[in-house]
């Protein structure tokens, strides 16, 4: 496990009061200066750049679903497979990109609409189960824990999906396929302690999503019971392997912080977050903020995927100019790292005690 520079994690006893104030002021000044640069770009951007492009991608995913159901009714293998792929891509866009943006309120400026989209994407959508968690649990796990305590040991330090007793090949390439089955089970457990109306709404939404998906596969696609269930599993599990990989690649193995010795925000995010290099498929399905603009997303979590991409040059130039790390690596490089250092990074890593969720 990497360590952060000692001067950013010193105890108060080892600093003078003047030194503490000077360092704190410098950190706050850096973050404020970067924030002014980014917000100026946001204000000068059109609605299309700020929200329109990402909303269009999400709308395209929903619009493509009828074609997917119709293609799945074909007796020709190539058309059937095309329908399965189309449904899998749509599912990934809706459940990962849509849920992530909705949890951060990045789909609208209106408070009421932000709440609506959070419930819609996290708990339910018409043809798919999006997250199955209640909106409150999803927001708490992701924003109040992971974003507030990024790479802080015991709080927001890594991924929920750490299963250290599994061999590395099973964990990295086989176990993720069970995510569509595990997620609703975990979600039901998380209902404990929730208000009755919230729990009832979530159960109804999840059941309605699963049932509607199944019924449409039977009635529109004309599939038998077993075939419909298999298509449901395959379409939902199609991107589960890279989903788990993205969860762990961008934080685990990077500097960790003690809850009592944590640096200021700009140091914490620049050291504890990594961008994956551009990947057209994952950029489209998961969104830039989860792939190649993850550093930007952690510094400015309310920005949409497209705006994170737009401010990326500003953030990278600024961090490098201030001698702060701007960490980037390729998907395959991180894969090799985790495969060869699985024991160190995933088995012997500090445990987490709170639900963290998608990174």
N, C-alpha and C positions, 0 to 999 in steps of 0.2 A: 504494500500500500504506500502510495506516495505521501510525502509530507509537505506542508506549506512552509514558506520561509519563516524562520523562528521569530523574526521581528514583528510578524503580523499576528502571532499567537502567544505573545508573552503575557505572563500574569501581571496583575496590576502592581504587585509588590516589586517587580523588577523594572517598573517605569517611573519616571518622575511625573508629577501632575502636569507640568508644562509639556512634557513629551507626549502625554496622552492627548491633551487638548490640541496640540499641533498636528498630530497624526490624524485625529478625528476630523479636524477642520479640513485637512488636505483631502481626505477621502470623500467628505461631503462635497467639497468644491469640485472634485473630479466628476462625481456622479451628476451634480447639478449642471455642470458645463456640458457633459455628454447629453443629458436630458434636453437642454435647450436646443442643441443641434438637431436631435431627433425630432422633437416636437415641432420645430420649424418646418422640417420636411413633411411631417404629417399634415400640418395646417395648409401647406402649399399643394398638397395632393388632392386629386379629384375623388369624388365618392367611389368611382370605379376602382381606383387604386386602393382606397382605404377599405372597402367592403365588397364592391360590386363583383370583382373577378372571383373571389372566393365563394360568394353567394351563387354565382353562375355555375361554378364547378359542382357545388352541392345540388343545385337544381338539376343539372345534367345527370347526376347519379340517379335521382328519383325518376327523371323522365326516361332513362334507359331501362328501368325495371320491366315495363310492359313488353318491350322487345325481348328481354331475357326470358320471360315466362313463355312467350310464343316460340322462341328458338328451342327451348327445352321440350317443346311438344313434337319437334321434328324427329322422324325416324332415321334421318341421316346423321351419322356420327359427327361429322365436321360441324354441322349446324348445332347439334346438341352440345358439343364441347364449347362452341362459341357462346352459346347461351349461358353455360355454366361459368365461363370466364367473365362474361359481362356481369353476371349476378355477383360473382365474387369481388370484382373491382368496385361495383356500386356499393356493396356491403362495406368494404374497407373505407371508401370515401365517406359514407354516412356515419359509420360507427367510430372511426378514428378521427378523421379530419373534422367532421361535423360536431362530434361530441366535445373534442378538444377546444374548438373555437367557441362553442356555446358555453362551456364551463368558464371561460374567461370573459364572456360578454362581448366577444369580438364581432358578433353578427349584427349588432344594432346599437344605436345611441340611446334608445329608449329603455328605461329601467324595467318597465312592464314587459316589453318584448324580450329583453335579456332573460328575464325569469321564464317566460314562455318557452323560448328556444332551449334553455337549459333543461327544463322538464321534458320537452319534446324529444330532444336528442339523447339525453342521458337515460331516460326511463322508457321511451317508447317512440317508435315511428310506425307508419302504416304497414309496411311490409317486412320490416326487420326488427329484431331486438337490438337496440343501440348499445346500451351499457348495462341495463338491468339493475343498476344501483339507483337508489333514490338520488334526486338532484342534490339534496343537502349533503349526503354522504360523499357523493362524487366531488362536489366543490370543496368540502372540508379536507378530503384526502389529498386532492391535487393542489389546490391553491393555498389553503391554510397550513398544510404540512409540507408538501414537497417544495413548493416555491418559496415559502417563508423560511424553510430550514434545509435548503439544498446542501447535500453532502455533510450535514451535521449528524454525527453518530447518534443513533438511537431515535432520531426524529424523521429526517427526510433524506436519509443517506443513500438510498439505492432503490431497488425494484421490489415490488411485492412478490414477484415471481422468482424468489430464491428458494430452490429445493436442493440443499447441499448433499443429500444422501443419494441423489441420482448421478450416474456416470455422466461425464461431459457430453458424449455423443447423444445420449438419451435426452439430456436437458436441452441441448442446443437445437436438436433436429427432430425429435419425436414428441417429447412432452408438450411442446406448444400446440400441437394439434388437438389437445384436449381442452384448450382455452374456451371454446364455445360451450362445452359442457360444464366446466368448472365455474365459469363466471356467474351464471344464474344461481348456482348453489351458494357461492360466496355472498352474492347479493342478498339472498334470503337470510343468511346469518346476520348480515349487517342491518336487517330490519329491526333487530332487537333494540329496544329503547327508543325507537322512532314513534312519533305520534300515530295513533291508530289510523287517522284519515290519510296520512302520508304513506304508511305501510300498505293500506288497502289500495290506494291509487297505484302504487308501484306494482303490486301483485296483479292487479287488473290489466295494467299496461303491458307487463311482460307476457302474461298469458294471451292477451289479445294479439300481440305482435307475433308470438310463436304460432298461434292457431291460424291467424290470417295468412302467414307465409305457407303453412302446410296446406290449407284449404285451396289457395291459389295454385299451388303446385299440382294438386289433385284435379281441380276443376278446369283451370286454364291450360296447364301443361299436360294434363291427362296422365300423370304418373301414378303408378301403383303405390301402395302405402310404403313399402320398404324403399322403393326408388326415391320417393318424395323425401323421406327421412334422410337418406344418404346424400341427396342433393343439398338439403338444408345444412348438413354437417360439413360437406365439402366446400360449399360457398362461404360459409362462415369461418372455416379454418384455412382458407386459401392464403391469407396474409398473416396468419397467426405466428408463423416462424419469424419473419422479419419484425413483426410487432414486438415479440419478446426480445429479439436482438436489439432493437432500438431502445427498449427499456433499459437495458444493461450497458450498452456500448457507450452511452453519452455521459455517464456519471461514475460508474464503478471503475476503480483503478485510477481515478483522479484524486487529488488531495482531499482529505477528510478533515473535518473540524470538530473540536470538542464543543459541547453546548456552552461551556463556560469560557472558552477561548476561541471565539469566532471573529473573523475580520469583518470590516465593513462590507456593505453589499457589493460594491464594484470589484473588490478583491475576491470575495467569495464566489461570485458568478464567473469571473474571468479564469479562476483557477479550478473550479469544480464542475464546469460545463464544457462539453466538446461538440463541435459541429461535424457532421458527416459530410463528405463531399457530395456534390450534386449527383442525384440519381433520378432520372426522369420518371420512372415508375413510382418510386416511393415519394418523390416530391409531389406528384399528382394525387396519390391515394392518401398519404398520411399528412401532407402539408409541409411547407418549408419550415415552419416553426418547430416541427418535430425532427427534421432531418438536417438540412444545411444551414439553418438559421436558429439553431437551438440556443446559442449564446445570446443572440439578439432577443429571443423570446423570453429568456430568464431575466434579462435586464429590463425589458419592456413587455410584460406578459399580456397587456390588453391589446396589443397590435395584432392585426390579422396576418395571415400567412404572407400575403402579397406585400404588405407594408414591411414586414420583417425582412423580406428579400430586398425591398427598396432601400432600407436604411442600413443594410449589411455593410456596404462600402464605408459608410460614415463610422459605424461602430468599430470595424476592423482597423481602419486608419487611426482612429483615436486611441484605441487600446495599445496599438503598436507604438504610437508616438509617445505614449506615457510609460513605455517599457513594461506594460502589462501583457500577460500571455493572451493570445487569441488562438485557441486550440482547435485544430482541424485534423481529420484523419479519414481514410477511406473505409468503406464498409468491410472490404476484404481484409484490410490490415487489422481492424478491430476484431474480426472473426479469428484471425490467426493468433492474436494476442490472447483472447479468451480461451481458445482451444488449448494452447500450450501452457497457460497459467491459470487454468480452471480452479485448481485447488487453492491457489493463493487468493484469487479474486472472488470466488463464489463460495468456497467451502469454509475457508478460515477468515473470511471478511467479518467485520463487526455485525452483529445481528440488528435487525430493525424491530421496533416495538410498536410501530403505528402503520396503518394502511397508507401506502404512498400512491399507488395507482400508476397510470400511464405517465411516462416522463415527458 
